[in-house]
Amino acid sequence: MRLMEQIPNLNFPAPLPKSLFVVDQRFDAPKIDDIPSATRQAVDKLAARMKPGATVAVGVGSRGIANLPIIVKATVDHLQALGMQPYIIPTMGSHGGATVEGQLDVLSNLGVTPATMGVEFKATMEVTEIGQLSNGTKLYEDVNAAAADHVILVSRIKPHTDFRSHLESGPSKMCVIGLGKQFGAAIMHTGGVPAFQQYLAPAARIYETNTNFVGAVGIVENAYDETAIIQGLTADEVGLEPEAKLQEKAKSLMASIPFPVVDVLAIRQIGKDISGAGMDPNVTGRLMIPREPENFKGPDLAVIAVMDLTPATHGNGTGIGFADVTTKRVANAIDWEVTYMNGITSGSFGMRRNHLPITMNDDFQTLSVALRGCGQPQETAKFVFIQDTLTLNRLWISPSLYSVADVHPRLTVVDEIPLAFDECGTMTSPWALK
């Protein structure tokens, strides 16, 4: 589907700031230097519960986890060194178009292939039922996982983009959504936010008692998208206090926008490689899920302008509905079939997030509409430009925010540059957009 070729030009461009201040942001960011060694320690904890010579299905998901190929390689290598027989299974619900080929392609794009890992890959969308929750919801396990002696997951632990709880993204969710494949993911998402808040912990107990699940290599990242913690979680720790404590730590390490009030947030690019929601609601504060309060932390934010999609999202425009205004370039790059499939599988999580916002011909008009819609005059409107919601160590801000940035303990103002556009209205500074 393509947007109409011509969009009416804006006849009342708003006076945008002539310059922006370049600001560096520093975070408390613990970091693991020897990732293979930390991974081996995590695997040792899990291997203590495995039988000698066992086959081990290692579940790997679809997220762009920092150092993922290194962590997965260290996991399978160490299992082999301990006399086990590991193989890798895609563990990603409906991602990759809910096909075997698509899911293997997702892993390949993340640098996880049979050639790089040196072990067999076994991919399927078939599942077997392993039990049910108290409300009757059935739970499933990938048949290739079920065929192994043991299953472990390589799982990042982080705040979720859709709900708040003591358990969010992590191995308890990866069991239900990842091992459950598209079938299990669709069923769980049908229950919306309450299903995840109420049933992740009980589901983890069923995977512990009814399956060959041994545990997870749990990963926490810092605000710079670097590996901060690698910790083994045994099956009887998944879904309980040890996982919840790592979730708390992940929340404490997250990057954030350092200003309490932002009138216009200009985001260079969004995509599934940035966040499962395209842009992270934990950063923007926008949730946009029916019947759920907008209670995520984040700035008091008036207008979001999105300028582009990431190349790695391959046209998946999930999250464009968070924006208030965007460019024709974005609208024409969206693969609506892929975007809608993602949104429909996500149920209520995806309904409002995939709408096309006001769409303008170029970057200049997009920002002019954003300014016009924020309710503040140009002289006082607070603009913040970011690369994406993963990259918040460098910001570009309007002069109206200089006095706040200059005294902020995490911020350093390093330069002043023009906000510039070429003759076609395409931004050339602070970014050269395609």
LOVEX-411130 format. One line per 3 residues: for each residue x, y, z of C-alpha. Coordinates in steps of 0.5 Angstrom, whole numbers, padded with zeros to 4 digits. Last residue first. Example, Ala and Ser with C-alpha at 12.3 -4.5 7.8 and 13.67 -1.06 7.14 Angstrom:
BEGIN
0027/-0002/0014 | 0025/-0009/0016
! end
This chain:
BEGIN
0035/0020/0007 | 0036/0025/0013 | 0043/0029/0015
0042/0030/0022 | 0043/0036/0027 | 0043/0039/0021
0041/0037/0014 | 0033/0036/0015 | 0030/0035/0008
0025/0041/0006 | 0027/0041/-0001 | 0032/0047/-0001
0036/0044/0004 | 0034/0044/0012 | 0038/0047/0018
0037/0047/0025 | 0044/0050/0027 | 0049/0048/0032
0051/0050/0039 | 0056/0045/0042 | 0058/0041/0049
0052/0042/0054 | 0054/0037/0059 | 0048/0034/0063
0048/0029/0068 | 0048/0034/0074 | 0043/0039/0071
0045/0046/0071 | 0047/0048/0064 | 0041/0043/0062
0036/0047/0065 | 0038/0054/0063 | 0039/0051/0056
0032/0049/0055 | 0029/0055/0051 | 0035/0055/0047
0032/0048/0043 | 0035/0042/0045 | 0040/0036/0041
0041/0030/0045 | 0047/0025/0046 | 0047/0019/0051
0039/0018/0050 | 0040/0012/0044 | 0035/0007/0045
0029/0011/0044 | 0032/0014/0038 | 0036/0019/0035
0034/0024/0040 | 0031/0032/0038 | 0028/0035/0044
0024/0042/0043 | 0022/0046/0049 | 0017/0052/0046
0019/0058/0049 | 0020/0063/0043 | 0016/0059/0038
0010/0060/0042 | 0007/0054/0046 | 0001/0050/0045
0004/0043/0042 | 0000/0043/0035 | 0004/0049/0032
0011/0046/0034 | 0009/0039/0031 | 0006/0042/0025
0013/0046/0024 | 0017/0040/0025 | 0013/0036/0020
0013/0042/0015 | 0021/0042/0015 | 0022/0035/0015
0018/0034/0009 | 0011/0032/0005 | 0007/0032/0012
0003/0026/0015 | -0002/0027/0021 | -0001/0020/0024
-0002/0013/0021 | -0005/0009/0026 | -0001/0003/0029
0000/0004/0036 | -0008/0005/0037 | -0010/-0003/0036
-0003/-0006/0038 | -0003/-0008/0045 | -0011/-0009/0045
-0009/-0016/0041 | -0001/-0017/0040 | -0003/-0021/0034
-0007/-0016/0031 | -0001/-0011/0031 | 0004/-0015/0028
0000/-0017/0023 | -0002/-0010/0022 | 0005/-0008/0021
0007/-0014/0016 | 0001/-0012/0012 | 0002/-0005/0012
0009/-0005/0010 | 0011/0002/0012 | 0016/0006/0007
0011/0011/0004 | 0009/0013/0011 | 0016/0014/0013
0018/0018/0007 | 0011/0022/0008 | 0014/0025/0014
0011/0024/0021 | 0006/0028/0026 | 0003/0026/0033
0007/0020/0034 | 0005/0014/0038 | 0001/0011/0032
0008/0010/0029 | 0009/0004/0034 | 0009/-0001/0029
0012/0001/0022 | 0015/-0006/0020 | 0018/-0003/0014
0024/-0008/0014 | 0025/-0006/0021 | 0033/-0006/0020
0033/0000/0016 | 0030/0004/0021 | 0024/0008/0020
0024/0016/0019 | 0022/0023/0022 | 0018/0022/0027
0015/0028/0031 | 0012/0027/0038 | 0008/0032/0041
0006/0035/0048 | 0010/0031/0053 | 0010/0031/0061
0016/0027/0061 | 0016/0020/0062 | 0014/0015/0067
0008/0010/0065 | 0002/0012/0068 | -0003/0013/0062
-0008/0009/0064 | -0010/0002/0061 | -0017/0002/0058
-0015/0001/0051 | -0007/0001/0050 | -0004/0008/0048
0002/0007/0053 | 0006/0014/0052 | 0011/0016/0057
0016/0017/0052 | 0022/0013/0055 | 0018/0007/0058
0014/0008/0052 | 0020/0005/0048 | 0019/0007/0040
0018/0002/0035 | 0013/-0002/0040 | 0018/-0008/0041
0024/-0003/0041 | 0029/-0001/0037 | 0030/-0007/0033
0022/-0006/0032 | 0023/0001/0029 | 0023/0008/0030
0028/0014/0027 | 0030/0021/0028 | 0025/0022/0034
0023/0030/0035 | 0020/0031/0042 | 0016/0037/0042
0013/0041/0048 | 0018/0037/0053 | 0017/0038/0061
0020/0034/0066 | 0027/0034/0062 | 0032/0029/0063
0029/0024/0058 | 0031/0017/0060 | 0036/0011/0060
0034/0005/0064 | 0039/0003/0070 | 0034/0003/0075
0029/-0001/0071 | 0034/-0006/0070 | 0035/-0007/0077
0028/-0008/0079 | 0027/-0013/0073 | 0033/-0017/0076
0030/-0017/0083 | 0024/-0020/0080 | 0027/-0025/0077
0030/-0027/0084 | 0024/-0026/0087 | 0020/-0031/0083
0018/-0032/0076 | 0024/-0036/0074 | 0027/-0038/0081
0025/-0045/0081 | 0027/-0046/0073 | 0034/-0044/0075
0036/-0036/0074 | 0044/-0036/0071 | 0046/-0028/0071
0049/-0024/0066 | 0049/-0017/0069 | 0051/-0010/0065
0051/-0012/0058 | 0051/-0005/0054 | 0045/-0001/0051
0048/0005/0054 | 0043/0006/0059 | 0045/-0001/0062
0043/-0008/0060 | 0041/-0014/0064 | 0041/-0021/0062
0039/-0027/0065 | 0041/-0034/0062 | 0035/-0038/0063
0033/-0044/0067 | 0032/-0052/0067 | 0025/-0053/0063
0024/-0060/0061 | 0017/-0059/0062 | 0011/-0060/0067
0014/-0057/0074 | 0018/-0051/0072 | 0014/-0050/0066
0007/-0050/0070 | 0011/-0046/0075 | 0013/-0040/0070
0005/-0040/0068 | 0003/-0038/0075 | 0009/-0032/0075
0007/-0030/0068 | -0001/-0030/0070 | -0003/-0024/0073
0000/-0018/0070 | 0001/-0021/0063 | -0007/-0023/0063
-0009/-0017/0066 | -0005/-0013/0060 | -0009/-0016/0055
-0012/-0023/0055 | -0012/-0024/0048 | -0004/-0023/0048
-0004/-0030/0052 | -0008/-0034/0046 | -0004/-0030/0041
0003/-0032/0044 | 0001/-0039/0045 | 0000/-0040/0038
0005/-0036/0035 | 0011/-0040/0039 | 0009/-0042/0046
0016/-0043/0047 | 0017/-0035/0046 | 0011/-0033/0049
0009/-0037/0055 | 0017/-0039/0056 | 0019/-0032/0054
0015/-0028/0059 | 0018/-0032/0065 | 0025/-0031/0062
0024/-0024/0062 | 0020/-0018/0059 | 0015/-0016/0065
0015/-0019/0072 | 0014/-0014/0078 | 0009/-0011/0074
0007/-0005/0069 | 0005/-0006/0062 | 0006/-0005/0055
0013/-0003/0053 | 0016/-0008/0058 | 0022/-0006/0063
0028/-0011/0062 | 0030/-0018/0063 | 0034/-0020/0057
0033/-0028/0056 | 0038/-0034/0053 | 0033/-0039/0055
0035/-0046/0057 | 0031/-0053/0055 | 0033/-0060/0058
0033/-0067/0055 | 0031/-0065/0048 | 0024/-0067/0045
0020/-0061/0048 | 0024/-0056/0045 | 0023/-0059/0038
0016/-0059/0040 | 0016/-0052/0042 | 0012/-0051/0048
0005/-0050/0050 | 0000/-0047/0055 | -0007/-0047/0056
-0012/-0041/0059 | -0017/-0045/0063 | -0017/-0039/0068
-0013/-0043/0073 | -0007/-0044/0068 | -0007/-0050/0063
-0002/-0055/0062 | 0004/-0057/0057 | 0000/-0057/0050
0005/-0059/0044 | 0007/-0054/0039 | 0009/-0053/0032
0012/-0047/0029 | 0019/-0050/0028 | 0026/-0049/0028
0032/-0053/0030 | 0039/-0050/0029 | 0045/-0055/0029
0051/-0052/0033 | 0057/-0048/0031 | 0054/-0041/0033
0057/-0037/0027 | 0056/-0042/0022 | 0049/-0045/0025
0047/-0037/0025 | 0046/-0032/0030 | 0048/-0025/0028
0042/-0022/0030 | 0040/-0022/0022 | 0041/-0029/0022
0036/-0030/0028 | 0031/-0026/0025 | 0032/-0030/0018
0031/-0036/0022 | 0024/-0034/0025 | 0022/-0032/0018
0024/-0038/0015 | 0020/-0042/0020 | 0014/-0038/0019
0010/-0033/0024 | 0012/-0027/0020 | 0019/-0027/0023
0016/-0025/0030 | 0010/-0029/0032 | 0012/-0032/0039
0020/-0031/0039 | 0024/-0037/0041 | 0028/-0040/0035
0031/-0046/0037 | 0039/-0047/0038 | 0042/-0054/0039
0046/-0056/0045 | 0049/-0063/0046 | 0052/-0063/0053
0059/-0066/0055 | 0061/-0060/0060 | 0065/-0057/0054
0059/-0057/0049 | 0055/-0053/0054 | 0061/-0048/0055
0061/-0048/0047 | 0053/-0047/0047 | 0053/-0041/0052
0059/-0038/0050 | 0056/-0037/0043 | 0049/-0035/0045
0053/-0029/0049 | 0058/-0027/0044 | 0052/-0027/0039
0047/-0023/0043 | 0053/-0018/0045 | 0047/-0013/0046
0040/-0016/0045 | 0037/-0014/0039 | 0031/-0018/0041
0028/-0024/0037 | 0029/-0029/0042 | 0034/-0035/0043
0032/-0042/0046 | 0038/-0047/0047 | 0035/-0054/0047
0040/-0058/0051 | 0041/-0066/0049 | 0044/-0069/0055
0051/-0072/0056 | 0051/-0072/0063 | 0044/-0070/0067
0043/-0063/0068 | 0041/-0059/0074 | 0049/-0057/0075
0048/-0055/0068 | 0044/-0049/0070 | 0049/-0046/0075
0055/-0047/0070 | 0051/-0043/0065 | 0051/-0037/0069
0059/-0038/0070 | 0060/-0039/0063 | 0056/-0033/0061
0060/-0029/0066 | 0067/-0031/0063 | 0064/-0030/0055
0062/-0023/0057 | 0069/-0021/0060 | 0068/-0013/0061
0061/-0013/0064 | 0059/-0006/0065 | 0056/-0002/0070
0052/0004/0068 | 0051/0010/0072 | 0048/0015/0066
0052/0021/0063 | 0048/0025/0058 | 0051/0030/0053
0048/0036/0050 | 0048/0039/0043 | 0045/0046/0043
0040/0047/0038 | 0040/0053/0033 | 0035/0057/0029
0029/0055/0033 | 0022/0054/0028 | 0018/0059/0026
0011/0056/0024 | 0010/0054/0017 | 0003/0057/0015
0001/0055/0008 | 0003/0047/0009 | 0004/0044/0002
-0002/0039/0001 | 0000/0032/0000 | 0002/0029/-0007
0004/0022/-0008 | -0002/0019/-0004 | 0001/0014/0001
0003/0007/-0002 | 0000/0000/0000
! end
